[in-house]
Amino acid sequence: MVTRADGPTRRLRAEDVLVAIEVVSPGSQRTDTVTEPSEYAEAGIPHYWVVDLDDPVSLVAYHFAEEFGYLEAPAVTRVFSTTDPVPLHVDLDALPRAR
C-alpha cells in the first residue's frame, strides 16, 4: 500500500490509502480481480493495482470513478509508469517470476 499515514503509530484508515497493491497468488485470482476491487471501491480507495507474476508479468491498474466504482485499464507488461497517485516507474520484467 501507498498511504498518506504518518507512520506506524496510528491505525490505518481507508481514507489514508492512496493505492492498494495486490500480487496474485495461486487460488486468489478471483478474489484479487473481482471481490477486492469492489470492496476497495466501496471504501473509497482511489487506486488499486493487481500484479500477476505469471509470464508475462503484468499489472492492471484500477482507478476510482465515483458512482461507477473502479474503471480498469488494460493490463500492462514490461514497464508500468504513472504519475497518479505518485510518480512511479516499475520494470515489471525485473520482478521475480511465479514458480
C-alpha positions in Angstrom: 0.0 0.0 0.0 0.9 3.6 -0.5 -0.6 5.8 2.2 -0.6 9.3 3.5 -0.5 8.0 7.1 2.2 9.3 9.4 3.9 6.0 10.3 3.0 3.0 12.4 1.8 4.9 15.5 -1.8 5.2 14.4 -4.3 2.9 12.9 -4.5 2.9 9.1 -7.9 4.0 7.7 -9.2 3.5 4.2 -9.1 7.3 3.6 -5.3 7.2 4.2 -4.7 4.7 1.4 -3.7 6.2 -2.0 -3.2 2.8 -3.7 -3.7 -0.8 -2.6 -1.4 -3.3 -4.5 -2.1 -7.0 -4.7 0.2 -9.7 -6.1 -1.9 -12.6 -7.5 -1.1 -15.9 -5.9 -2.5 -19.3 -6.9 -6.1 -19.5 -5.7 -6.5 -15.7 -5.2 -7.1 -14.5 -8.7 -10.9 -14.2 -8.4 -10.5 -12.5 -5.0 -7.9 -10.1 -6.3 -9.8 -9.2 -9.6 -13.4 -9.4 -8.5 -14.0 -9.3 -4.8 -11.3 -6.9 -3.6 -11.9 -4.2 -6.3 -15.5 -4.0 -5.3 -14.6 -3.8 -1.6 -11.8 -1.2 -2.1 -14.0 0.9 -4.4 -16.7 0.9 -1.7 -14.2 2.1 0.8 -13.2 4.9 -1.5 -9.6 3.9 -2.1 -8.7 5.8 -5.2 -6.3 3.3 -6.9 -5.9 -0.5 -6.9 -3.2 -2.3 -8.8 -3.1 -6.1 -9.4 0.3 -7.6 -10.3 0.3 -11.1 -11.9 3.8 -12.7 -11.8 2.9 -15.4 -14.4 4.7 -14.9 -17.7 4.4 -12.3 -19.0 4.4 -10.4 -15.7 1.6 -7.8 -15.9 0.0 -5.0 -13.9 -3.7 -4.0 -14.1 -4.4 -0.6 -12.7 -7.9 0.3 -11.5 -8.9 3.9 -10.6 -11.9 5.0 -8.7 -14.5 6.8 -10.8 -17.2 7.8 -8.2 -20.6 6.2 -9.0 -19.0 3.8 -11.5 -16.7 2.2 -8.9 -13.4 1.3 -10.4 -12.5 1.6 -14.0 -10.0 -1.0 -15.2 -7.1 -0.1 -17.5 -5.7 -2.7 -19.9 -3.0 -4.9 -18.5 0.5 -3.5 -18.9 3.6 -5.7 -19.4 7.3 -4.8 -19.4 7.1 -1.3 -17.8 4.4 0.4 -15.8 4.7 4.2 -15.4 2.3 6.5 -13.7 2.2 10.0 -12.1 -1.1 9.3 -10.2 -1.2 8.9 -7.2 2.6 9.2 -7.1 5.3 9.3 -9.7 6.4 5.7 -10.2 8.2 3.6 -12.8 8.2 -0.2 -12.4 10.2 -2.6 -14.5 7.8 -5.5 -14.4 10.3 -7.7 -16.2 12.7 -7.3 -13.2 10.1 -8.7 -10.7 10.6 -12.3 -9.6 8.5 -14.8 -11.6 5.9 -17.1 -10.2 7.0 -20.6 -9.6 
